[in-house]
Amino acid sequence: MVKIYKFIFSVALMLQSLGVYASEPLPTDTVELHDVLIEASKAGFKFKRLPASVSVLTSEEILRTGLQSVPSLSLVMPNLFMGDYGSKLTSPVYVRGIGSRINAPSVGLYVDHVPYYEKAVMNFDLYDINRIELLRGPQGTEYGRNTMGGIINIRTKSPVDYQGLDLRLQTATYGDHSASVGYYARPLETFAYSLSGHAVHRDGFFRNEHLGKPIDRMKSYGLRNRLNYLPNHKISLENIFSLEHSDQGGYPYTQYDAKTQKLSPIAHSDESGYERMMLSDALVLKYRDAGKELISTTSYQFFRDRQYIDQDFSPIRAVYVEQRQKQHLVAQDISLRLNPSERFSLLMGLNGFYQYFDMDVKVDRIAQKVADIKHNKHSIAGGALYLQASARDLWLSGLSLTAGLRLDAERDALDFRHQAEVAGKPIIKADERFGPLSSVELLPKLALSYQIGNHTAYATAARGYKTGGFNTSFETMEDITFDPEQSWNYEVGLKSSWLGKRIFSELSLFFIDWSNQQIYRSVSVGGAMLVNAGHSRSRGLELSLRTAPFYGFELIGAYGLTDAKFIENRRDAKTDHKDKRLPYAPENTVSLELRKAIDIAQTSWVRALHISAQYKGAGKIYYDEANTLVQNYYSLLSARLSLELPFARLDLWGENLTNTHYLAHYFALQMSKTRQSFAQAGRPLQLGATLHFSL
């Protein structure tokens, strides 16, 4: 608490020295989100017409809330949760209780048209961002595979729409320093370009007492380039290239006593960490003419990573694991949107992709001088056809109907090589090819919406699925493969503006029934696998509210409720998890932010002052199927003081101001003859300052 008081006292002295005086109260304003085009919608729906639960963060909101990575979106958007499980590799995404700890994700992610089909690349730094959109519920008709929970769509700044120079410098406690810069230019009417980059250095929040140094250090850097060619008003060609490299320490796990709720000091015998290099490129061709738009997107993504981890999390050298993998992903999407009239629109498209993995894993049991070595080559190819039609003012004014269908087909093959060694000598060898596995899925969608004045009500039914595949860790030969899982999502919602557009609200109620569920299971020989052992349901709601500025005050709130349970999940003859809560996703997510803007007297060189406080909460969160490992509801408080200067903005901020102690991750392992609980603490109080220049 002493740090907080010092921080507040320093801010007060600085404001007094600046001679800040408030001018007349700011007038009231209106908030209007209905005309925002949702870029994730291939059909070109605007916010008010899209029959789905949607959250949108603009570049200004991202700046004001200080979001710096994909996991920082957790709790800000209702029913979205991305856990901090030790490294960028282990950061699964959950929406409405749907997610996946390993293998392919259950929530889609697209960044500048590039699909992120692998969970290992979904945690990255945010900079140069123009907008972030979250569409909840299955997006199978337009996006297909692995969008059961929804889709996160991230778009970076385009030099066609924005020109200038942006520079951001940040420093914070725990040796947390970062910088980003972006230059955006349109020297010709037909040509625009941008170049941006960022770098992050952090000493770490936690310390390995056995080795006497921080355990979760971070170094990363990134680069992005956009080239736009616009020969005429009908044709545009854009190329977007991005690269990110990160090198981090990780896995600050330690023993946890549930009775005393105490964590032991972190004491690992060896360093753990994660290194990753990833790059992507997208070539987007658009052709627009009266009543039609053709978009072709060709994308490529590559990543190479290395995970190394002290698997026993103790000062004794017992188990050490190292994993290396590479991925190549090529994807092509062609969509044609026809709008022959204002009342009718048609979307049709083709999609195809090829994904290739090369993975090596070594599990070294040091005391026994035994090592397990696995080498896997995994290839996945898929294609899809999709069609969606929408009709407006159907039977009566304001009534709209949307119907869609997608045909998805995939083919999956695995080359598996296994070798066991004792004292460096091979004793077991296996070299096999599995597959190919083939699957075909039909993904229908039907939605009805009705708009009257500033209110839009909708009802949607949609089918989603997550692909099956291969386990690279397994107990028996029957565990090598797992089948696709499917879901039906039923949703009703209401989007409204009230009091002369001074208040905007969105309410959605959902029910999800999914079968053949893929369930995460630990493997006794090391690693984890997926098994089709479950049938579950999830029900809940999202509520969002925001007000227009009212005499300088602005309120933004979001609440998500997820009641997700197993209907069937029998692990063996003695263990039945029926009616247990689904693990890893919080039952409640809460975000409430109050902002105050103050105009400054003309005599001051500070043009405006913005003060904001944000409350976030999450819980309960269960971390196992039996619901024995639980993190109760916890609260986090942050605050930000922003000074608007000529060509610059200075933010003084604090995160977790009450220094709340909570568990970011919690699990149990069978260690020798006993079962031990381990956990990772949540991040402590942090104070910092950010300086942002715009020229």
TILOKOL-162846 format. One line per 4 residues: for each residue x negated, y negated, z negated of C-alpha. Coordinates in nm, 3 decimals, always signed. Each point is the difference from the previous one (the first is absolute). Example, Ala and Ser with C-alpha at 12.3 -4.5 7.8 and 13.67 -1.06 7.14 Angstrom:
! residues 2
-1.230:+0.450:-0.780 | -0.137:-0.344:+0.066
This chain:
! residues 695
+0.000:+0.000:+0.000 | -0.293:-0.235:-0.059 | -0.075:+0.009:+0.374 | +0.357:-0.108:+0.077
-0.016:-0.298:-0.240 | -0.333:-0.111:+0.145 | +0.142:+0.029:+0.351 | +0.310:-0.210:-0.083
-0.208:-0.260:-0.185 | -0.237:-0.037:+0.297 | +0.291:-0.049:+0.239 | +0.156:-0.265:-0.226
-0.325:-0.198:-0.017 | -0.040:+0.016:+0.377 | +0.354:-0.125:+0.066 | -0.047:-0.287:-0.246
-0.322:-0.102:+0.169 | +0.175:-0.007:+0.337 | +0.263:-0.237:-0.128 | +0.296:+0.206:+0.116
+0.338:-0.166:-0.025 | +0.329:+0.144:+0.124 | +0.202:-0.203:+0.246 | +0.378:+0.014:+0.044
+0.153:+0.353:-0.023 | +0.005:+0.189:+0.326 | +0.339:+0.025:+0.171 | +0.187:+0.325:+0.047
-0.053:+0.203:+0.318 | +0.149:+0.305:+0.172 | -0.132:+0.352:+0.050 | +0.082:+0.172:+0.329
-0.148:+0.340:+0.078 | +0.271:+0.112:+0.242 | -0.179:-0.122:+0.312 | -0.334:+0.170:-0.074
-0.093:+0.250:+0.270 | -0.106:+0.333:-0.151 | -0.305:+0.094:+0.206 | +0.010:+0.364:-0.115
+0.334:+0.033:+0.180 | -0.073:+0.114:+0.356 | +0.361:-0.083:+0.082 | -0.069:-0.366:-0.082
+0.241:-0.031:-0.294 | -0.002:-0.309:-0.214 | +0.027:+0.027:-0.376 | +0.376:-0.051:-0.018
+0.075:+0.261:+0.269 | -0.239:+0.272:-0.108 | +0.206:+0.267:-0.182 | -0.270:+0.088:-0.251
-0.153:-0.109:-0.330 | -0.287:-0.234:+0.091 | -0.263:-0.203:-0.187 | -0.211:-0.266:+0.174
-0.308:-0.184:-0.126 | -0.124:-0.297:+0.203 | -0.359:-0.123:+0.014 | +0.087:-0.281:-0.242
+0.152:+0.242:-0.251 | -0.302:+0.230:+0.027 | -0.225:-0.300:-0.072 | +0.212:-0.120:-0.292
+0.016:+0.341:-0.168 | -0.367:+0.083:+0.060 | +0.057:+0.340:+0.164 | -0.337:+0.141:+0.104
+0.054:+0.369:+0.080 | +0.278:+0.234:+0.106 | +0.046:+0.142:-0.355 | +0.064:-0.355:-0.126
+0.336:+0.016:+0.185 | +0.118:+0.244:-0.269 | +0.290:-0.132:-0.209 | +0.011:-0.327:+0.201
+0.227:+0.181:+0.248 | +0.274:+0.199:-0.176 | -0.041:+0.380:-0.012 | -0.348:-0.019:+0.156
-0.282:+0.151:-0.203 | -0.359:+0.074:+0.099 | -0.204:+0.157:-0.276 | -0.359:-0.085:-0.087
-0.135:+0.353:-0.034 | -0.372:-0.063:-0.013 | -0.098:-0.099:+0.355 | +0.130:-0.118:+0.337
+0.024:+0.366:+0.103 | +0.247:+0.089:-0.273 | +0.267:-0.271:+0.037 | +0.332:+0.160:+0.100
+0.304:-0.217:+0.086 | +0.346:+0.064:-0.145 | +0.331:-0.156:+0.106 | +0.324:+0.104:-0.169
-0.181:+0.294:-0.158 | -0.128:+0.133:+0.332 | -0.376:+0.035:+0.042 | -0.287:+0.243:+0.045
-0.313:+0.046:-0.212 | -0.199:+0.180:+0.274 | -0.002:+0.050:+0.378 | +0.226:-0.218:+0.216
+0.195:-0.281:-0.172 | +0.379:-0.012:-0.037 | +0.011:-0.379:+0.054 | -0.111:-0.141:+0.334
-0.256:-0.279:+0.031 | -0.069:-0.208:+0.310 | -0.256:-0.280:+0.019 | +0.005:-0.211:+0.318
+0.178:+0.282:+0.189 | -0.253:+0.266:-0.112 | +0.154:+0.303:-0.180 | -0.173:+0.113:-0.321
+0.085:+0.371:-0.003 | -0.252:+0.100:-0.267 | +0.032:-0.083:-0.371 | -0.377:-0.058:-0.030
+0.022:-0.330:+0.196 | +0.309:-0.153:-0.161 | -0.185:-0.193:-0.274 | -0.191:-0.297:+0.139
-0.063:-0.369:-0.064 | +0.254:-0.260:+0.110 | -0.126:-0.311:+0.176 | +0.100:-0.196:+0.308
+0.360:+0.119:-0.058 | +0.299:-0.164:+0.165 | +0.282:+0.221:-0.128 | +0.072:+0.324:-0.186
+0.331:+0.181:+0.048 | +0.140:+0.299:-0.187 | +0.290:+0.192:+0.154 | +0.141:+0.256:-0.245
+0.161:+0.326:+0.100 | -0.083:+0.231:+0.293 | -0.121:-0.182:+0.312 | +0.003:+0.320:+0.203
+0.180:-0.130:+0.309 | -0.259:-0.266:+0.080 | -0.311:+0.142:-0.172 | +0.055:+0.373:-0.048
-0.233:+0.208:-0.216 | -0.086:-0.077:-0.360 | +0.231:-0.299:-0.051 | +0.244:+0.171:-0.237
-0.045:-0.264:-0.268 | -0.024:-0.295:+0.238 | -0.265:-0.202:+0.176 | -0.243:-0.277:-0.096
-0.074:-0.231:+0.292 | -0.295:-0.242:-0.031 | -0.073:-0.269:+0.257 | -0.306:-0.225:-0.004
-0.021:-0.359:+0.120 | +0.017:-0.059:+0.374 | -0.195:-0.282:+0.169 | +0.297:-0.048:+0.234
+0.213:-0.127:-0.289 | -0.265:-0.141:-0.233 | -0.318:-0.197:+0.067 | -0.260:-0.120:-0.246
-0.260:+0.110:-0.252 | +0.084:+0.183:-0.323 | -0.252:+0.058:-0.278 | +0.069:+0.171:-0.334
-0.248:+0.031:-0.288 | +0.083:+0.183:-0.321 | -0.173:+0.078:-0.327 | +0.132:+0.183:-0.304
-0.103:+0.182:-0.313 | -0.156:+0.347:+0.023 | -0.236:-0.128:+0.268 | +0.285:-0.010:+0.252
-0.096:-0.224:+0.294 | +0.142:-0.016:+0.352 | +0.002:-0.220:+0.306 | +0.189:-0.004:+0.329
-0.013:-0.224:+0.306 | +0.206:-0.019:+0.316 | -0.018:-0.214:+0.313 | +0.300:-0.018:+0.235
-0.010:-0.183:+0.333 | +0.201:-0.041:+0.321 | -0.235:-0.184:+0.236 | +0.224:+0.070:+0.300
+0.373:+0.041:+0.040 | -0.071:+0.348:+0.134 | -0.267:+0.110:-0.251 | -0.035:+0.013:-0.377
-0.240:+0.173:-0.235 | -0.081:+0.041:-0.368 | -0.280:+0.139:-0.213 | +0.031:+0.069:-0.371
-0.194:+0.182:-0.268 | -0.010:+0.067:-0.370 | -0.230:+0.137:-0.270 | +0.062:+0.126:-0.354
-0.237:+0.071:-0.289 | +0.116:+0.121:-0.339 | -0.211:+0.125:-0.291 | +0.286:+0.213:-0.132
+0.266:+0.004:-0.272 | -0.117:+0.315:-0.178 | -0.333:+0.135:-0.124 | -0.154:+0.349:+0.001
-0.146:+0.009:-0.351 | -0.207:+0.311:+0.071 | -0.184:-0.160:+0.294 | +0.014:-0.351:-0.148
+0.144:-0.180:+0.302 | +0.334:-0.094:+0.164 | +0.187:+0.291:+0.153 | +0.236:-0.179:+0.243
-0.223:-0.249:+0.184 | +0.119:-0.118:+0.343 | -0.167:-0.137:+0.312 | +0.193:-0.044:+0.322
+0.002:-0.209:+0.314 | +0.224:-0.028:+0.305 | +0.029:-0.162:+0.341 | +0.293:-0.070:+0.233
+0.014:-0.138:+0.354 | +0.302:-0.088:+0.215 | +0.001:-0.085:+0.369 | +0.320:-0.123:+0.167
+0.058:-0.047:+0.372 | +0.326:-0.164:+0.113 | -0.007:-0.043:+0.380 | +0.365:-0.113:+0.010
+0.312:-0.015:-0.213 | +0.090:+0.362:+0.083 | -0.324:+0.189:-0.065 | -0.231:+0.012:-0.300
-0.300:+0.221:-0.073 | -0.153:+0.025:-0.346 | -0.292:+0.195:-0.143 | -0.044:+0.028:-0.377
-0.317:+0.153:-0.146 | -0.065:+0.049:-0.371 | -0.269:+0.162:-0.213 | -0.042:+0.059:-0.372
-0.279:+0.160:-0.200 | +0.026:+0.069:-0.371 | -0.234:+0.154:-0.255 | +0.146:+0.045:-0.345
-0.059:+0.180:-0.323 | +0.306:+0.182:-0.117 | +0.202:+0.237:-0.213 | -0.025:-0.164:-0.345
+0.180:+0.295:-0.156 | -0.045:+0.100:-0.363 | +0.167:+0.224:-0.258 | +0.333:-0.128:-0.134
+0.170:+0.088:-0.330 | +0.375:-0.028:+0.054 | +0.075:+0.006:-0.374 | -0.220:-0.297:-0.087
+0.026:-0.152:+0.350 | -0.375:-0.053:-0.005 | -0.250:+0.032:+0.285 | -0.347:+0.133:-0.071
-0.300:-0.198:+0.129 | -0.082:+0.083:+0.363 | -0.302:+0.230:+0.001 | -0.078:+0.173:+0.332
-0.329:+0.178:+0.061 | -0.012:-0.101:+0.368 | +0.111:-0.295:+0.209 | +0.326:+0.020:+0.193
+0.109:-0.214:+0.291 | +0.145:-0.042:+0.344 | -0.145:-0.141:+0.322 | +0.207:-0.071:+0.311
-0.049:-0.157:+0.339 | +0.312:-0.051:+0.211 | +0.073:-0.186:+0.319 | +0.304:-0.041:+0.221
+0.087:-0.158:+0.331 | +0.337:-0.072:+0.160 | +0.073:-0.112:+0.356 | +0.351:-0.145:+0.026
+0.160:-0.086:+0.335 | +0.335:-0.181:+0.003 | +0.222:-0.084:+0.292 | +0.307:-0.216:-0.055
+0.266:-0.098:+0.246 | +0.364:-0.091:-0.022 | +0.174:+0.266:-0.204 | -0.295:+0.239:-0.039
-0.333:+0.047:-0.175 | -0.260:+0.270:+0.062 | -0.273:+0.061:-0.259 | -0.291:+0.240:+0.042
-0.229:+0.059:-0.299 | -0.318:+0.204:+0.031 | -0.189:+0.046:-0.327 | -0.304:+0.178:-0.137
-0.108:+0.051:-0.360 | -0.317:+0.154:-0.140 | -0.116:+0.052:-0.353 | -0.293:+0.175:-0.165
-0.016:+0.046:-0.374 | -0.180:+0.171:-0.286 | +0.145:+0.083:-0.340 | -0.224:+0.117:-0.282
+0.140:+0.072:-0.344 | -0.105:+0.138:-0.336 | +0.295:+0.239:-0.016 | -0.026:+0.087:-0.371
-0.004:-0.369:-0.108 | -0.237:+0.075:-0.290 | -0.367:-0.050:-0.095 | -0.059:+0.370:+0.073
-0.107:+0.085:+0.356 | +0.264:+0.261:+0.082 | +0.184:-0.068:+0.329 | -0.093:-0.241:+0.279
+0.196:-0.044:+0.323 | -0.100:-0.172:+0.323 | +0.232:-0.048:+0.298 | -0.076:-0.152:+0.339
+0.250:-0.051:+0.280 | +0.047:-0.171:+0.334 | +0.318:-0.087:+0.186 | +0.074:-0.106:+0.356
+0.356:-0.112:+0.080 | +0.127:-0.108:+0.341 | +0.363:-0.115:+0.034 | +0.216:-0.136:+0.280
+0.344:-0.156:-0.031 | +0.209:-0.142:+0.284 | +0.333:-0.162:-0.079 | +0.255:-0.169:+0.224
+0.264:-0.227:-0.149 | +0.296:-0.099:+0.214 | +0.243:-0.276:-0.090 | +0.242:-0.017:+0.291
+0.237:-0.208:-0.213 | +0.012:-0.164:-0.339 | +0.228:+0.277:-0.121 | -0.200:+0.306:+0.109
-0.365:+0.103:-0.023 | -0.188:+0.320:+0.079 | -0.339:+0.121:-0.119 | -0.178:+0.295:+0.160
-0.355:+0.120:-0.039 | -0.276:+0.257:+0.030 | -0.263:+0.077:-0.261 | -0.301:+0.229:-0.014
-0.307:+0.050:-0.218 | -0.303:+0.222:-0.057 | -0.171:+0.024:-0.340 | -0.322:+0.187:-0.074
-0.165:+0.067:-0.338 | -0.340:+0.141:-0.086 | -0.042:+0.069:-0.373 | -0.269:+0.151:-0.223
+0.055:+0.076:-0.369 | -0.251:+0.136:-0.251 | +0.102:+0.099:-0.352 | -0.310:+0.059:-0.213
+0.041:+0.184:-0.332 | -0.334:-0.098:-0.138 | -0.025:+0.216:-0.311 | +0.094:+0.319:+0.186
-0.214:-0.094:+0.303 | +0.304:+0.069:+0.220 | +0.109:-0.215:+0.294 | +0.305:+0.009:+0.229
-0.052:-0.159:+0.341 | +0.284:-0.067:+0.245 | -0.010:-0.142:+0.352 | +0.328:-0.081:+0.175
+0.080:-0.126:+0.347 | +0.361:-0.109:+0.022 | +0.185:-0.129:+0.307 | +0.357:-0.130:+0.030
+0.175:-0.108:+0.320 | +0.352:-0.135:+0.030 | +0.247:-0.169:+0.230 | +0.341:-0.160:-0.031
+0.294:-0.146:+0.192 | +0.233:-0.246:-0.169 | +0.318:-0.189:+0.088 | +0.200:-0.251:-0.200
+0.305:-0.205:+0.100 | +0.166:-0.290:-0.180 | +0.334:-0.170:+0.062 | +0.112:-0.327:-0.158
+0.352:-0.136:-0.060 | +0.134:+0.352:+0.037 | +0.380:+0.004:-0.045 | -0.019:-0.321:-0.200
-0.233:-0.296:-0.031 | -0.306:+0.066:-0.218 | +0.021:+0.381:+0.010 | -0.309:+0.178:+0.140
-0.084:+0.364:+0.065 | -0.348:+0.148:+0.045 | -0.066:+0.362:+0.100 | -0.334:+0.162:+0.071
-0.164:+0.335:+0.064 | -0.362:+0.110:+0.017 | -0.155:+0.328:+0.112 | -0.335:+0.070:-0.167
-0.230:+0.290:+0.091 | -0.339:+0.093:-0.154 | -0.271:+0.262:+0.034 | -0.250:+0.060:-0.279
-0.315:+0.221:-0.011 | -0.276:+0.062:-0.257 | -0.347:+0.151:+0.022 | -0.100:+0.109:-0.349
-0.343:+0.107:-0.119 | -0.075:+0.100:-0.359 | -0.322:+0.105:-0.167 | -0.069:+0.083:-0.364
-0.354:-0.010:-0.138 | -0.164:+0.129:-0.317 | -0.341:-0.148:-0.080 | -0.015:-0.128:+0.358
+0.070:+0.341:+0.158 | +0.322:+0.052:+0.201 | +0.224:+0.278:-0.132 | +0.331:-0.065:+0.178
+0.057:-0.133:+0.349 | +0.322:-0.065:+0.189 | +0.049:-0.158:+0.341 | +0.357:-0.010:+0.130
+0.232:-0.197:+0.223 | +0.355:-0.062:-0.119 | +0.294:-0.106:+0.211 | +0.102:-0.162:+0.204
+0.305:-0.107:-0.198 | +0.280:-0.154:+0.205 | +0.298:-0.203:-0.114 | +0.287:-0.186:+0.166
+0.220:-0.245:-0.190 | +0.311:-0.199:+0.091 | +0.036:-0.326:-0.193 | +0.343:-0.165:+0.031
+0.108:-0.333:-0.146 | +0.337:-0.172:-0.027 | +0.058:-0.347:-0.148 | +0.297:-0.231:-0.030
-0.021:-0.365:-0.106 | +0.248:-0.282:-0.043 | -0.090:-0.368:-0.017 | +0.235:-0.267:-0.127
-0.139:-0.345:-0.063 | -0.322:+0.023:-0.200 | +0.066:+0.360:-0.108 | -0.096:+0.325:+0.174
+0.106:+0.343:-0.125 | -0.135:+0.323:+0.147 | +0.011:+0.378:-0.032 | -0.265:+0.235:+0.141
-0.057:+0.375:+0.030 | -0.338:+0.119:+0.131 | -0.210:+0.314:+0.006 | -0.372:+0.000:-0.075
-0.273:+0.259:-0.010 | -0.359:+0.052:-0.105 | -0.214:+0.232:+0.207 | -0.121:+0.341:-0.109
-0.357:+0.116:+0.041 | -0.293:+0.177:-0.159 | -0.147:+0.006:-0.348 | -0.378:-0.002:-0.012
+0.010:+0.113:-0.365 | +0.222:+0.296:-0.090 | +0.050:+0.292:-0.237 | +0.119:+0.272:+0.243
+0.028:+0.038:+0.378 | +0.372:-0.086:-0.028 | -0.095:-0.346:-0.126 | -0.200:-0.097:+0.311
+0.300:-0.157:+0.174 | +0.293:-0.209:-0.117 | +0.316:-0.092:+0.193 | +0.149:-0.343:+0.079
+0.234:-0.155:-0.254 | +0.319:-0.179:+0.102 | +0.228:-0.259:-0.158 | +0.331:-0.172:+0.051
+0.021:-0.359:-0.121 | +0.336:-0.171:-0.064 | -0.003:-0.370:-0.075 | +0.238:-0.294:-0.041
-0.107:-0.359:-0.047 | +0.097:-0.365:-0.013 | -0.210:-0.302:+0.106 | +0.140:-0.338:-0.103
-0.066:-0.371:-0.029 | +0.184:-0.187:-0.272 | +0.065:-0.356:-0.121 | -0.070:-0.170:+0.330
-0.297:+0.230:+0.078 | -0.174:-0.091:-0.327 | -0.006:+0.363:-0.116 | -0.077:+0.308:+0.206
+0.064:+0.353:-0.123 | -0.032:+0.353:+0.135 | +0.148:+0.310:-0.160 | -0.037:+0.356:+0.126
+0.120:+0.333:-0.142 | -0.149:+0.325:+0.128 | +0.030:+0.376:-0.030 | -0.266:+0.235:+0.141
+0.033:+0.375:+0.034 | -0.317:+0.176:+0.111 | -0.068:+0.366:+0.046 | -0.294:+0.233:+0.057
-0.190:-0.250:-0.211 | -0.381:+0.002:+0.006 | -0.125:+0.011:-0.359 | -0.353:-0.077:-0.117
-0.170:+0.285:-0.186 | -0.351:+0.025:-0.143 | -0.215:+0.292:+0.112 | -0.193:+0.198:-0.259
-0.311:+0.024:+0.221 | +0.000:-0.378:+0.046 | +0.201:-0.251:+0.202 | +0.375:-0.011:+0.063
+0.259:+0.129:+0.244 | +0.360:-0.057:+0.112 | +0.269:+0.264:-0.033 | +0.363:-0.006:+0.119
+0.166:+0.071:-0.332 | +0.246:-0.276:-0.058 | +0.339:-0.153:+0.066 | +0.045:-0.347:-0.146
+0.226:-0.299:-0.003 | -0.071:-0.366:-0.062 | +0.250:-0.275:-0.065 | -0.036:-0.358:-0.103
+0.011:-0.362:+0.106 | -0.202:-0.306:+0.096 | +0.096:-0.353:-0.096 | -0.183:-0.308:+0.124
+0.077:-0.361:-0.082 | -0.163:-0.327:+0.086 | +0.104:-0.361:-0.037 | -0.078:-0.303:+0.209
-0.219:-0.263:-0.171 | +0.224:-0.181:-0.251 | -0.166:-0.312:-0.139 | -0.332:+0.174:+0.054
+0.102:+0.331:-0.158 | +0.017:+0.326:+0.193 | +0.094:+0.346:-0.126 | -0.083:+0.331:+0.172
+0.109:+0.333:-0.144 | -0.003:+0.362:+0.110 | +0.120:+0.316:-0.174 | -0.016:+0.360:+0.112
+0.160:+0.304:-0.164 | -0.092:+0.354:+0.105 | +0.168:+0.301:-0.157 | -0.180:+0.291:+0.171
+0.036:+0.359:-0.122 | -0.070:+0.354:+0.108 | +0.311:+0.198:+0.091 | -0.212:+0.309:+0.057
-0.365:+0.057:-0.089 | -0.080:+0.343:-0.138 | -0.376:+0.039:-0.033 | +0.010:+0.362:-0.113
+0.227:+0.241:-0.188 | -0.065:-0.183:-0.329 | -0.023:-0.362:+0.115 | +0.299:-0.192:+0.138
-0.017:-0.380:+0.042 | +0.365:-0.044:+0.092 | +0.139:-0.342:-0.109 | -0.349:-0.130:-0.074
-0.099:-0.345:+0.125 | -0.217:-0.024:+0.311 | -0.355:-0.094:-0.098 | -0.217:-0.300:+0.099
+0.277:-0.253:+0.083 | +0.134:-0.242:-0.266 | +0.365:+0.007:-0.096 | +0.009:-0.381:-0.018
-0.197:-0.271:+0.179 | +0.048:-0.363:-0.103 | -0.143:-0.325:+0.133 | +0.109:-0.345:-0.115
-0.179:-0.320:+0.097 | +0.076:-0.358:-0.097 | -0.168:-0.281:+0.191 | -0.009:-0.374:-0.063
-0.122:-0.257:+0.254 | -0.095:-0.351:-0.115 | -0.068:-0.287:+0.238 | -0.293:-0.214:-0.108
-0.018:-0.378:-0.006 | -0.161:-0.151:+0.309 | -0.292:-0.132:-0.206 | -0.126:+0.352:-0.067
-0.210:+0.201:+0.244 | +0.196:+0.309:-0.113 | +0.302:+0.004:+0.231 | +0.214:+0.259:-0.180
-0.006:+0.235:-0.293 | +0.154:+0.347:+0.002 | +0.046:+0.209:-0.313 | +0.124:+0.358:+0.013
+0.046:+0.287:-0.242 | +0.073:+0.357:+0.107 | +0.128:+0.294:-0.198 | -0.040:+0.355:+0.136
+0.109:+0.325:-0.156 | +0.005:+0.370:+0.087 | +0.107:+0.326:-0.161 | +0.061:+0.262:-0.104
-0.254:+0.181:+0.215 | -0.038:+0.377:-0.030 | -0.327:+0.155:+0.114 | +0.096:+0.368:+0.013
+0.296:+0.212:+0.109 | +0.074:+0.112:-0.356 | +0.028:-0.366:-0.111 | -0.244:+0.053:-0.288
-0.244:-0.271:+0.117 | +0.173:-0.338:-0.008 | -0.080:-0.370:+0.007 | +0.281:-0.196:-0.163
+0.125:-0.330:+0.138 | -0.268:-0.269:-0.015 | -0.010:-0.373:+0.075 | -0.261:-0.221:+0.164
-0.007:-0.380:-0.012 | -0.193:-0.224:+0.237 | -0.016:-0.376:+0.056 | -0.138:-0.234:+0.261
-0.074:-0.373:+0.006 | -0.047:-0.144:+0.350 | -0.132:-0.342:+0.093 | +0.061:-0.122:+0.354
-0.293:-0.215:+0.113 | -0.073:-0.157:+0.339 | -0.082:+0.296:+0.231 | -0.028:+0.235:-0.299
+0.186:+0.186:-0.272 | -0.145:+0.100:-0.339 | +0.162:+0.286:-0.193 | -0.080:+0.080:-0.362
+0.154:+0.333:-0.091 | +0.022:+0.280:-0.249 | +0.116:+0.362:+0.034 | +0.130:+0.219:-0.283
-0.015:-0.299:-0.235 | +0.128:+0.201:-0.297 | -0.272:+0.262:+0.063 | +0.262:+0.275:+0.006
-0.142:+0.350:-0.040 | +0.156:+0.254:+0.235 | -0.099:+0.308:+0.198 | -0.060:-0.045:+0.371
-0.040:+0.377:+0.043 | +0.059:+0.302:-0.221 | -0.064:+0.371:+0.062 | -0.094:+0.326:-0.170
-0.265:+0.259:+0.092 | -0.071:+0.351:-0.115 | -0.350:-0.029:-0.146 | -0.143:+0.338:-0.102
+0.256:+0.139:-0.246 | +0.181:-0.324:-0.081 | +0.220:-0.242:+0.194 | -0.125:-0.356:-0.036
+0.170:-0.328:+0.084 | -0.182:-0.275:+0.191 | +0.106:-0.352:+0.086 | -0.111:-0.323:+0.162
+0.068:-0.328:-0.175 | +0.173:-0.283:+0.181 | -0.197:-0.312:+0.082 | -0.051:-0.238:-0.294
+0.048:-0.377:-0.022 | -0.179:-0.185:+0.280 | -0.047:-0.374:+0.059 | -0.110:-0.160:+0.325
-0.001:-0.294:+0.237 | +0.066:-0.012:+0.376 | -0.084:-0.285:+0.236 | +0.172:+0.000:+0.338
-0.089:-0.242:+0.284 | +0.214:-0.054:+0.310 | -0.134:-0.225:+0.275
